Amino acid sequence: MGELVAALETPAVAVGATIAVLALAGLALLSFWRSYRARTARDQILAREKRLRRQFDAVLSSARDGVMIVAENDEIALLSDAAATILGVTQADAVGVQVGRLNLRALDDQLRPILVREALGLGTTDERPRIVGVPGRRGAEDVRWLEVSARALSDGPDGSPVTVVTMMDTSGLREAAEALNRSDAQFRKSMENAPVGMALVDLEWRLMEVNRAFAEMMGSTVSVLRGTPFSALSHPQDLHAETDQLRRLYDGHSNRFSVEKRYVRADGNVVWAVLDVGLVRYAGGAPDHYVVQVRDSTDDRMHSELMAHRAMHDPLTGLANRTLLQDVLQKVLEQPDADQRVGVIAVDLDGFKGLNDRFGHAMGDNALVHVAGVLRTATAGRGTVARIGGDEFVIVVQDPDASKALFEIAKAVHQGLKRPVQVKRHQITLHASLGIAMADEDTIAGGAPSLLSAADAAMYRAKSAGKSRTEVYEPSMRTTTDAQSSLARDLAEAIEARQLVLHYQPILELSTRTIVGYEALVRWQHPTRGLLLPQSFLPLIEDKNLSVALGTALVDQAAEFLAHGQSSSTWVSLNVSADQLGDSEFADRVLSAIGRYHLTPQRLVVELTEASLVAPNTRIRHELTELRNAGVPILLDDFGTGVSPLSYLRDLPVSGVKLDMSFVAGIPEDPAGARVSRALGALARELGLATIAEGIETEAQAEFLSHCGWRYGQGWLFGVAQPASAVNESHPEFTMSLIDPRPQEHDNPLSLDDRMV
């Protein structure tokens, strides 16, 4: 030892030892550093593994699809939260357990039981998704459907083979698909069985799908119509009726639209239809296709046209009526060269009253229809033929050479009337007086009334000159017009002198044929001309004051008739026009007469004509309401004709309606008239209104109207209008009344409890 120390103490040895120590220290330091790096790398790997594990767990927990890892021995090595929820198990109960021991039953897509192992795709190389069912959450019969995929891996986490199973709950998608299918099936079933036509149309307006009702409407079949351009079915004149509105719908300016147009059926017949069109868009707003509902409006259109025709045409002959005549004549007079192209022929039958008196009104109507045919034939499309009342006709001629055409037509009329008419067992030859008036500067300036007046003056000259002839208007014929003006001036004095009297036409209850009331009709007992009917003098009343004076004077006569009658329950209706109302003078006179003659208000009835009330003003409504509130019933005359009758029932205090005789004339033979009269009666009864039918001339008409629910009626069958003295002698006693004499508590003083229904 001493030697060693001695040796070390030498410099060389000391240096070597130091180096050796340093070498050992360096080796130790290097070993430590390498160990530190290894620990650091391991820690980093562990940290990264933990981080990846957390990320993996986060992915599994947030994923909607479930993940299951199954070991080679079928034990569940890993089960995500989503998978546990989907299978309805807990992770604690499932991890480490063989899949076959899970409390789980499985079904294939045909609802047949299968093993859980088979359902999860274990032991197979087929990696395609399969649909399986597992128990649902809504009871034993509930099934949730899963889409399962399985993939075998040869190197699992511990190096052994594993199978990764992914599963997705498709129950919601399946239910949505089933709901969509149900909805589609319901829509198609509803479309197929809809009572109206329906069609799905693509953006090029081509039929994609139609229902049976639409195919029947078009006279075709569903299979034939599929793929057909919708426009190919249109009537040529309505080919582009919907084009503009389709563009607005496509561009988003509207949500839907309706249009009425014509279509041509497969058999060539034309059908009117109302299209209700809507556009179906994708979720993003892009247009997809149109849904069209098609309603057959042919019957409605025909009914509307029929009603419009009835409003503008004579119901007996089918010719234009006075309203249409005035409109046509005014329009042709406003055309250029009217003085060369326009003329009028006034036609009045000679001796027609005697024909009516001898053979009756039915035969007289047949004669008028015959005359209408003669006038149509004579005119030969060169003008418009109109019946303006009774046996008066007018022909408006429009021809490049009107003067020549007027004489040719007049000659043809006389020639056509030479052919006798068969009336019962008699051959009757008709004759007519004709007046011709050519449009000139004066008549054009005066409009349609001036030219018609000139033709009338010429016609009256023809009658006075021997009848069955033709006269041409000349200024000297103004004397006829002057005579009418003189008659108008005499009218004021006649009212004061009580020359205007009332005749009374009975109104009966149709079921019992008992008289319940009368309609008061005015006549003029002229001192030199005899008894004049209303049409000969009422049109001459142009002064409102004169009209009001006439109305108030007749009120007293009607009240006096009721006061001296044999019955205390019958009633009388007075025809009142709009120009007699508005200043309360008429209402005051009615109420005053009721009080003076000690009458119940329900016995004096105010009867309004629709034509006079096209636009009733506030004062007229006020006066009518005043009368109604006092107990005076208000009847609406000529029900079913004119403009907007339903608005009158809504806006005016109406107690009852009178069916216009134009609807009665053709029944029961005329099916259209029968339907209209039945419908109007039902409407009136539904509104609680009294129902009276005018113009009854045959027993068949009376029976039909009674069966249709029309309660009361009047006409030639039951009697003509007679003076008061003749009425009291013919009907000394009355047993029934339309108007209940007792005070009424409800708003309809005309109603009789259960009599109005």
C-alpha positions in Angstrom: 0.0 0.0 0.0 2.7 2.4 0.9 4.4 1.7 -2.5 1.2 2.4 -4.2 0.8 5.7 -2.4 4.3 6.5 -3.2 3.8 5.7 -6.8 0.7 7.8 -6.9 2.5 10.6 -5.5 4.6 10.7 -8.5 3.3 13.2 -11.1 2.8 10.7 -13.9 0.9 8.3 -11.9 -1.3 11.1 -10.4 -2.2 12.3 -13.9 -3.2 8.8 -15.0 -5.4 8.3 -12.0 -7.1 11.6 -12.5 -7.9 10.6 -16.1 -9.2 7.3 -15.0 -11.5 8.9 -12.4 -12.7 11.4 -15.0 -13.4 8.5 -17.5 -15.4 6.7 -14.9 -17.3 9.8 -14.1 -18.0 10.5 -17.8 -19.2 6.9 -18.3 -21.5 7.3 -15.3 -22.7 10.7 -16.7 -23.3 9.2 -20.1 -25.2 6.3 -18.6 -27.3 8.7 -16.6 -28.0 10.9 -19.6 -29.0 7.9 -21.7 -31.3 6.7 -18.9 -32.8 10.2 -18.7 -33.5 10.3 -22.4 -35.1 6.9 -22.3 -37.3 7.9 -19.4 -38.2 11.1 -21.1 -39.0 9.3 -24.4 -41.1 6.8 -22.4 -42.9 9.5 -20.6 -43.6 11.3 -23.9 -44.9 8.1 -25.4 -47.1 7.5 -22.4 -48.4 11.0 -22.4 -49.0 10.8 -26.1 -50.7 7.5 -25.6 -52.9 9.0 -22.9 -53.7 11.9 -25.1 -54.6 9.7 -28.0 -56.6 7.5 -25.7 -58.5 10.6 -24.5 -59.0 11.7 -28.1 -60.1 8.2 -29.0 -62.5 8.1 -26.1 -63.8 11.5 -27.0 -64.4 10.4 -30.6 -66.1 7.3 -29.4 -68.3 9.1 -26.9 -69.3 11.9 -29.4 -69.8 9.7 -32.4 -73.4 8.9 -33.3 -72.4 5.5 -34.6 -71.6 2.8 -32.1 -68.3 0.9 -32.1 -67.6 -2.5 -30.6 -64.3 -4.4 -30.6 -64.6 -8.2 -30.2 -61.7 -10.5 -29.3 -61.0 -13.8 -31.0 -62.9 -15.6 -28.3 -66.0 -13.5 -28.9 -65.4 -11.4 -25.7 -66.2 -7.8 -26.0 -63.0 -5.9 -25.6 -64.4 -2.4 -26.1 -67.9 -0.9 -26.3 -68.5 2.7 -27.0 -71.2 4.7 -25.2 -73.1 5.0 -28.5 -72.9 1.3 -29.0 -74.1 0.6 -25.5 -77.0 2.9 -26.0 -77.9 1.5 -29.3 -77.9 -2.1 -28.0 -79.6 -1.2 -24.7 -76.8 -2.5 -22.5 -74.3 -1.0 -20.1 -70.5 -1.0 -20.7 -69.9 -2.6 -17.3 -72.2 -5.5 -18.1 -70.9 -6.0 -21.6 -67.1 -5.5 -21.6 -65.4 -8.8 -21.0 -68.5 -10.8 -21.7 -69.0 -13.0 -24.8 -71.5 -11.5 -27.2 -73.6 -14.7 -27.1 -74.2 -14.1 -23.4 -75.6 -10.6 -23.9 -79.3 -10.3 -22.9 -80.1 -9.4 -26.4 -82.3 -10.8 -29.1 -81.8 -10.1 -32.8 -83.9 -10.3 -36.0 -83.0 -10.2 -39.6 -84.7 -7.8 -42.0 -87.5 -10.3 -42.5 -88.2 -10.3 -38.8 -86.8 -13.8 -38.3 -84.8 -14.5 -35.1 -81.0 -14.8 -35.6 -78.0 -15.3 -33.3 -76.4 -12.1 -31.9 -73.1 -13.3 -33.2 -74.6 -13.6 -36.7 -76.3 -10.2 -36.3 -73.0 -8.6 -35.5 -71.2 -10.2 -38.5 -68.7 -12.2 -36.4 -67.0 -15.1 -38.1 -67.7 -13.9 -41.6 -65.5 -12.2 -44.3 -68.5 -10.3 -45.7 -67.9 -6.7 -44.7 -71.0 -5.3 -46.4 -73.5 -3.6 -44.1 -76.5 -5.6 -43.0 -79.8 -4.5 -41.5 -80.8 -6.2 -38.2 -83.3 -5.6 -35.5 -82.9 -5.3 -31.8 -85.5 -4.7 -29.0 -86.9 -1.2 -29.0 -87.8 1.1 -26.1 -91.6 1.1 -26.5 -92.5 -2.4 -25.4 -92.0 -6.0 -26.4 -93.2 -5.6 -29.9 -91.1 -2.6 -30.7 -88.0 -3.1 -32.9 -85.1 -0.8 -33.6 -83.4 -1.3 -36.8 -79.6 -1.1 -37.1 -77.2 -1.0 -39.9 -74.2 -3.2 -38.8 -70.8 -3.6 -40.4 -68.0 -5.9 -39.2 -64.3 -6.0 -40.2 -61.8 -8.5 -39.0 -58.3 -7.3 -38.1 -55.4 -9.7 -37.7 -53.4 -7.5 -35.3 -55.3 -6.2 -32.5 -54.0 -4.0 -29.6 -52.3 -7.0 -28.0 -51.3 -8.6 -31.4 -54.2 -11.1 -31.4 -57.0 -11.0 -34.1 -60.1 -8.8 -33.3 -63.2 -7.8 -35.1 -64.3 -4.2 -35.2 -68.1 -3.8 -35.4 -69.7 -0.5 -36.2 -73.4 0.0 -35.9 -75.8 2.9 -36.8 -79.4 3.2 -35.5 -81.5 3.6 -38.7 -84.9 3.4 -37.0 -85.5 7.2 -37.4 -84.5 7.1 -41.0 -86.7 4.0 -41.6 -89.6 5.5 -39.8 -89.2 8.7 -41.8 -89.0 6.7 -45.0 -92.1 4.7 -44.0 -93.9 8.0 -43.0 -92.9 9.5 -46.4 -94.2 6.3 -48.1 -97.4 6.5 -46.2 -97.8 10.1 -47.0 -97.1 9.5 -50.6 -99.5 6.6 -50.7 -102.2 8.6 -48.9 -101.7 11.5 -51.3 -101.9 9.2 -54.3 -105.0 7.4 -52.9 -106.6 10.8 -52.2 -105.7 12.0 -55.6 -107.0 8.8 -57.3 -110.3 9.0 -55.4 -110.8 12.8 -55.4 -114.2 13.8 -56.9 -112.5 16.6 -58.8 -109.7 16.4 -61.4 -106.1 16.5 -60.1 -102.8 16.5 -62.0 -99.1 16.7 -61.3 -97.5 18.8 -64.0 -93.8 19.3 -64.6 -92.1 22.7 -65.2 -92.6 22.4 -68.9 -96.4 22.1 -68.3 -96.5 18.4 -69.2 -98.8 16.0 -67.4 -96.8 13.8 -65.1 -99.7 12.1 -63.3 -103.5 12.6 -63.4 -106.4 11.0 -61.5 -109.4 9.2 -62.8 -111.7 12.2 -62.4 -109.5 14.3 -64.6 -109.3 11.6 -67.2 -113.1 11.2 -67.3 -113.5 15.0 -67.5 -111.3 14.9 -70.6 -112.9 11.8 -72.0 -109.7 9.9 -71.9 -107.7 7.5 -69.7 -105.0 8.0 -67.1 -102.4 6.1 -69.1 -103.1 8.0 -72.3 -102.8 11.4 -70.6 -99.5 10.8 -68.8 -96.8 12.7 -70.6 -99.2 14.7 -72.6 -98.6 18.5 -72.9 -101.3 20.1 -70.8 -101.7 22.9 -73.4 -102.6 20.2 -76.0 -105.9 19.7 -74.3 -106.8 23.4 -74.4 -109.4 25.0 -76.6 -107.6 26.9 -79.4 -109.0 30.2 -78.2 -107.8 29.6 -74.6 -104.5 28.1 -75.5 -102.4 30.6 -73.5 -104.9 31.6 -70.9 -102.6 30.6 -68.0 -99.2 31.5 -69.5 -98.7 34.9 -67.7 -99.9 33.6 -64.3 -97.6 30.6 -64.6 -94.6 32.9 -65.1 -95.6 35.0 -62.1 -95.9 31.8 -60.0 -92.6 30.5 -61.2 -90.9 33.8 -60.5 -92.3 33.8 -56.9 -94.6 36.8 -57.4 -97.6 34.7 -56.3 -98.3 31.5 -54.3 -101.1 30.1 -56.4 -103.6 31.2 -59.0 -107.0 30.3 -60.5 -108.2 30.6 -64.1 -111.3 29.4 -65.9 -110.8 28.2 -69.5 -112.1 25.7 -72.0 -110.7 22.3 -72.9 -111.5 20.0 -75.8 -112.5 16.4 -74.8 -111.3 13.4 -76.7 -114.8 13.2 -78.3 -114.5 16.8 -79.5 -116.9 18.3 -77.0 -115.9 21.4 -75.1 -115.8 21.5 -71.3 -115.2 24.5 -69.1 -112.9 24.0 -66.1 -111.5 26.1 -63.3 -107.8 25.5 -62.6 -106.3 26.0 -59.2 -102.5 25.9 -59.7 -99.8 25.7 -57.0 -96.1 25.4 -57.3 -94.1 22.8 -55.3 -90.5 23.8 -54.6 -87.4 22.1 -53.3 -86.2 22.8 -49.7 -83.8 25.3 -51.2 -86.5 27.2 -53.1 -85.9 25.9 -56.6 -89.2 25.0 -58.5 -90.0 21.3 -58.8 -93.5 20.7 -60.2 -97.0 22.1 -60.3 -100.0 20.7 -58.5 -103.2 21.4 -60.4 -106.8 20.9 -59.3 -109.3 21.0 -62.1 -113.0 21.5 -61.4 -115.6 21.0 -64.1 -117.5 24.3 -64.3 -119.5 23.6 -67.4 -122.8 23.4 -65.6 -122.1 26.5 -63.6 -121.0 28.3 -66.8 -124.1 27.2 -68.7 -126.3 28.2 -65.7 -124.6 31.6 -65.6 -125.0 32.1 -69.3 -128.6 31.0 -69.1 -129.3 33.5 -66.4 -127.5 36.2 -68.3 -129.5 35.2 -71.4 -132.7 35.3 -69.5 -131.8 38.8 -68.2 -131.3 40.1 -71.7 -133.8 38.0 -73.7 -137.5 37.5 -73.9 -138.3 34.2 -72.2 -141.2 33.3 -74.5 -139.6 34.0 -77.9 -135.9 34.0 -77.1 -135.6 37.3 -78.8 -133.6 40.2 -77.3 -135.6 42.2 -74.7 -135.9 46.0 -74.3 -132.7 46.2 -72.3 -130.5 44.4 -74.9 -132.2 46.3 -77.7 -131.3 49.7 -76.2 -127.7 48.5 -75.7 -127.4 47.2 -79.3 -129.0 50.2 -80.9 -126.9 52.7 -79.0 -123.7 50.9 -79.9 -124.5 50.8 -83.7 -125.5 54.5 -83.6 -122.0 55.3 -82.2 -120.3 53.6 -85.2 -119.0 55.6 -88.2 -121.5 56.2 -91.1 -124.4 55.2 -88.9 -126.7 57.4 -91.0 -126.0 55.1 -94.0 -125.8 51.8 -92.2 -128.5 51.8 -89.4 -132.2 51.8 -89.3 -135.1 50.5 -87.2 -138.4 48.7 -87.9 -141.1 48.8 -85.3 -143.6 45.9 -85.6 -147.0 45.7 -83.9 -149.5 43.0 -84.5 -152.9 44.0 -85.7 -155.9 42.6 -83.7 -153.8 40.5 -81.3 -155.9 41.4 -78.3 -158.9 39.9 -80.0 -156.9 36.7 -80.7 -156.0 36.5 -77.0 -159.6 37.1 -75.9 -161.0 34.5 -78.2 -158.5 31.7 -77.9 -156.7 32.4 -74.6 -153.2 33.5 -73.7 -151.6 30.1 -74.4 -152.7 30.3 -78.1 -151.6 33.9 -78.1 -148.1 32.9 -76.9 -148.0 30.3 -79.8 -148.8 33.1 -82.2 -146.0 35.3 -80.8 -143.5 32.5 -81.1 -144.6 32.1 -84.7 -144.2 35.8 -85.4 -140.7 35.8 -83.8 -139.7 33.1 -86.3 -141.0 35.1 -89.2 -139.0 38.2 -88.1 -135.8 36.2 -87.7 -136.2 34.7 -91.1 -137.0 38.0 -92.7 -134.0 39.7 -91.1 -131.7 36.9 -92.3 -128.8 38.0 -90.0 -128.8 41.6 -91.0 -129.8 42.9 -87.6 -131.2 42.2 -84.1 -134.8 41.2 -83.5 -136.3 42.1 -80.1 -139.6 41.8 -78.4 -140.2 44.8 -76.2 -143.5 43.8 -74.7 -146.9 42.2 -75.5 -147.2 42.0 -79.3 -144.6 44.8 -80.0 -141.3 43.9 -81.8 -138.4 45.9 -83.0 -135.8 45.1 -85.6 -132.5 47.0 -85.5 -131.0 46.8 -89.0 -127.3 47.2 -89.6 -126.3 46.8 -93.3 -124.0 48.6 -95.7 -127.1 49.7 -97.6 -129.5 50.1 -94.7 -132.3 51.8 -96.7 -132.6 48.9 -99.1 -132.3 46.3 -96.4 -135.1 48.0 -94.4 -137.6 47.7 -97.2 -136.6 44.2 -98.1 -137.0 43.1 -94.5 -140.4 44.8 -94.1 -141.6 43.1 -97.3 -140.4 39.7 -96.1 -142.2 40.2 -92.8 -145.5 40.9 -94.5 -144.9 37.9 -96.8 -144.0 35.6 -93.9 -147.1 36.5 -91.9 -149.3 35.4 -94.8 -148.6 31.8 -93.8 -151.5 31.0 -91.5 -151.0 29.8 -87.9 -152.8 26.7 -86.6 -154.8 27.7 -83.6 -156.8 24.7 -82.3 -159.0 23.8 -85.3 -158.7 27.2 -87.0 -156.2 28.6 -89.5 -155.5 32.2 -88.4 -153.6 34.7 -90.6 -151.8 37.4 -88.7 -151.1 40.9 -89.8 -148.7 43.6 -88.6 -148.2 47.3 -88.9 -144.6 48.3 -89.5 -142.8 51.6 -89.0 -139.4 52.3 -90.6 -137.0 55.0 -89.3 -133.6 55.6 -90.8 -130.8 57.0 -88.7 -130.1 60.6 -89.4 -128.4 63.5 -87.8 -131.2 64.2 -85.3 -131.9 60.6 -84.2 -128.2 59.9 -83.9 -127.9 63.0 -81.6 -130.9 61.8 -79.6 -129.5 58.3 -79.3 -131.4 55.0 -79.2 -134.7 56.4 -77.7 -134.9 59.0 -80.4 -134.7 56.5 -83.3 -137.1 54.1 -81.5 -139.6 56.9 -81.0 -139.4 57.8 -84.7 -140.0 54.2 -85.7 -143.0 54.0 -83.3 -144.4 57.2 -84.8 -144.2 55.6 -88.2 -145.8 52.4 -86.9 -148.7 54.3 -85.4 -149.3 56.1 -88.7 -149.4 52.7 -90.4 -152.1 51.5 -87.9 -154.2 54.6 -88.3 -153.9 54.3 -92.1 -155.5 50.9 -92.3 -153.1 48.4 -90.6 -151.1 45.6 -92.2 -148.9 48.1 -93.9 -145.6 49.8 -93.7 -144.9 53.5 -93.2 -141.6 55.4 -93.2 -140.9 58.0 -90.6 -141.1 61.7 -91.6 -141.1 64.8 -89.4 -144.8 65.3 -89.7 -145.3 62.2 -87.6 -144.1 64.1 -84.6 -147.8 64.8 -84.0 -148.0 61.3 -82.6 -145.2 62.1 -80.1 -147.0 65.4 -79.3 -150.1 63.4 -78.6 -148.2 61.3 -76.1 -146.8 64.5 -74.5 -150.4 65.7 -74.2 -151.3 62.5 -72.6 -148.5 63.0 -70.1 -149.8 66.5 -69.3 -153.3 65.1 -68.8 -152.0 62.6 -66.3 -151.4 65.2 -63.6 -155.0 66.3 -63.8 -156.1 62.7 -63.9 -154.5 62.0 -60.6 -156.3 64.9 -59.0 -159.6 63.9 -60.5 -159.2 60.2 -59.3 -159.3 58.9 -62.9 -156.5 56.5 -62.0 -158.1 53.6 -60.3 -157.0 50.2 -58.9 -158.0 46.8 -60.1 -157.4 43.8 -57.9 -156.0 40.5 -59.0 -156.5 37.7 -56.4 -153.6 35.8 -54.7 -154.4 32.3 -53.5 -152.8 29.8 -51.2 -151.9 27.1 -53.7 -152.6 24.1 -51.5 -156.2 25.1 -50.5 -157.0 27.5 -53.4 -158.2 30.0 -50.8 -157.9 33.8 -51.5 -155.5 35.4 -49.1 -154.9 38.8 -50.8 -154.7 40.9 -53.9 -152.2 42.7 -56.0 -153.4 46.3 -56.8 -152.9 47.2 -60.5 -153.4 50.7 -61.7 -155.7 51.7 -64.6 -156.6 55.1 -66.2 -160.2 55.6 -66.8 -159.6 58.3 -69.5 -162.7 60.4 -70.2 -162.3 60.1 -74.0 -159.9 57.2 -74.6 -161.6 54.7 -72.3 -159.7 52.4 -69.9 -156.0 52.6 -70.4 -153.5 49.9 -69.2 -150.4 50.9 -67.3 -148.0 50.4 -70.3 -149.7 53.2 -72.2 -149.2 55.9 -69.6 -146.8 54.9 -66.8 -143.7 55.2 -69.2 -144.8 58.9 -69.7 -144.2 59.8 -66.1 -140.8 61.4 -66.1 -141.4 63.9 -63.2 -140.6 62.4 -59.9 -143.1 64.6 -58.1 -145.8 63.3 -60.4 -144.7 59.7 -59.7 -144.8 60.3 -55.9 -148.3 61.9 -56.2 -149.6 58.9 -58.1 -148.2 56.5 -55.5 -149.6 58.3 -52.6 -153.0 58.7 -54.2 -153.3 54.9 -54.8 -152.4 54.2 -51.2 -155.7 55.8 -50.1 -157.7 53.7 -52.6 -156.1 50.5 -51.5 -156.7 51.3 -47.8 -160.3 52.2 -48.6 -160.8 48.9 -50.4 -159.5 46.9 -47.4 -161.6 48.9 -45.0 -164.9 48.2 -46.9 -164.0 44.6 -47.8 -165.8 41.6 -46.3 -162.7 40.2 -44.6 -160.5 41.7 -41.9 -157.5 39.5 -42.8 -157.0 39.8 -46.5 -154.2 42.1 -47.7 -153.4 44.2 -50.7 -149.9 44.8 -52.3 -149.1 48.0 -54.0 -146.4 48.2 -56.7 -143.9 50.9 -55.7 -140.9 52.1 -57.8 -137.6 53.6 -56.5 -138.5 57.1 -57.6 -141.5 57.1 -55.3 -139.3 56.5 -52.3 -136.5 58.4 -50.6 -138.2 61.5 -49.0 -140.5 59.6 -46.6 -143.6 61.1 -48.2 -144.8 57.7 -49.4 -144.1 56.1 -46.0 -146.0 58.8 -44.2 -149.0 58.4 -46.5 -149.0 54.6 -46.0 -148.9 54.9 -42.2 -151.4 57.7 -42.2 -153.9 55.6 -44.3 -153.4 52.6 -42.0 -154.3 54.8 -39.0 -157.2 56.6 -40.7 -158.9 53.4 -41.9 -158.0 51.4 -38.7 -156.1 48.7 -40.5 -153.4 46.4 -39.1 -150.1 47.3 -40.8 -149.6 43.8 -42.2 -152.6 44.2 -44.5 -151.0 46.9 -46.7 -148.0 45.5 -48.4 -145.3 47.4 -50.4 -144.2 45.5 -53.5 -140.9 46.5 -55.1 -139.6 45.6 -58.5 -135.9 44.6 -58.8 -135.3 46.7 -61.9 -136.1 49.8 -60.0 -133.7 49.0 -57.2 -130.4 48.3 -59.1 -128.7 50.8 -56.8 -130.9 51.8 -53.9 -129.6 54.8 -51.9 -129.5 55.3 -48.2 -132.7 57.3 -48.1 -134.6 54.5 -49.9 -133.3 51.9 -47.4 -134.2 54.2 -44.6 -137.8 54.6 -45.8 -138.2 50.9 -46.3 -136.8 50.1 -42.9 -139.2 52.7 -41.4 -142.2 50.9 -43.1 -141.0 47.5 -42.0 -140.4 48.6 -38.4 -144.0 49.9 -38.4 -145.2 46.4 -39.4 -145.7 47.0 -43.2 -144.4 44.0 -45.1 -142.0 44.5 -48.0 -142.3 42.2 -51.1 -139.6 41.9 -53.7 -141.2 41.6 -57.1 -139.8 39.8 -60.2 -137.6 37.6 -58.0 -134.8 35.9 -59.9 -134.4 38.4 -62.6 -132.4 41.6 -62.9 -129.1 42.4 -61.2 -127.8 40.9 -57.9 -131.1 39.7 -56.3 -129.2 38.2 -53.4 -127.8 41.5 -52.4 -131.4 42.9 -52.1 -132.3 40.0 -49.7 -129.2 40.9 -47.7 -129.4 44.7 -47.8 -133.1 45.5 -47.9 -135.8 44.7 -45.2 -137.6 42.2 -47.4 -140.4 40.0 -46.0 -141.3 38.0 -49.1 -140.5 37.4 -52.8 -142.6 37.0 -55.9 -141.3 34.6 -58.6 -141.1 36.3 -61.9 -143.5 35.0 -64.4 -140.7 34.4 -67.0 -139.7 31.3 -64.8 -143.3 30.2 -64.6 -144.1 30.4 -68.3 -142.2 27.3 -69.3 -142.8 24.9 -66.4 -143.2 22.1 -65.9 -142.1 21.2 -69.4 -139.0 23.4 -69.4 -136.5 21.6 -67.2 -134.2 24.6 -66.8 -137.1 26.8 -65.7 -138.3 24.1 -63.3 -134.9 23.8 -61.7 -134.6 27.6 -61.3 -138.0 28.0 -59.8 -137.4 25.1 -57.4 -134.0 26.5 -56.4 -135.3 30.1 -55.9 -138.2 28.8 -53.8 -135.7 26.8 -51.6 -133.5 29.9 -51.2 -136.5 32.1 -50.2 -137.8 29.5 -47.7 -134.3 29.1 -46.2 -134.3 32.8 -45.5 -137.7 32.7 -43.9 -139.4 34.7 -46.6 -143.0 34.4 -48.0 -143.1 32.9 -51.5 -145.5 34.0 -54.2 -145.5 32.8 -57.8 -146.8 35.1 -60.6 -148.2 34.4 -64.0 -149.8 31.0 -63.3 -152.0 30.1 -66.3 -152.4 26.3 -66.1 -153.3 23.8 -63.5 -150.0 22.0 -64.2 -148.1 25.1 -63.3 -150.0 25.5 -60.1 -149.5 21.9 -59.0 -145.8 22.0 -59.8 -145.2 25.2 -57.9 -147.1 24.0 -54.9 -145.1 20.8 -54.8 -141.9 22.9 -55.2 -142.8 24.7 -52.0 -144.2 28.0 -53.5 -146.9 28.8 -50.9 -149.0 31.3 -52.8 -149.8 32.1 -56.4 -151.6 34.5 -58.8 -152.3 34.5 -62.5 -154.9 34.1 -65.2 -155.8 30.6 -63.8 -157.2 32.2 -60.7 -158.6 35.4 -62.2 -157.8 38.7 -63.9 -157.6 42.1 -62.2 -161.1 43.5 -61.5 -162.5 46.7 -60.1 -163.2 46.8 -56.4 -166.9 46.5 -56.9 -166.5 43.4 -58.9 -164.2 41.8 -56.4 -166.5 42.3 -53.5 -169.4 40.8 -55.4 -167.4 37.8 -56.6 -165.7 37.1 -53.2 -168.0 38.2 -50.4 -166.1 36.2 -47.7 -162.5 35.2 -47.1 -161.3 32.6 -44.7 -157.5 32.9 -44.7 -154.9 35.6 -44.8 -151.2 35.7 -45.7 -150.7 38.4 -43.1 -151.1 37.6 -39.5 -153.2 40.5 -38.0 -151.7 40.0 -34.6 -148.6 42.1 -33.7 -145.4 40.4 -34.8 -142.4 40.1 -32.4 -139.9 39.1 -35.0 -138.3 41.0 -37.8 -140.4 39.5 -40.6 -143.9 40.8 -40.3 -145.0 38.9 -43.3 -144.2 35.5 -41.9 -146.9 33.4 -40.3 -145.0 31.1 -37.9 -145.0 27.8 -39.8 -146.7 29.0 -43.0 -143.6 30.3 -44.6 -141.8 26.9 -44.7 
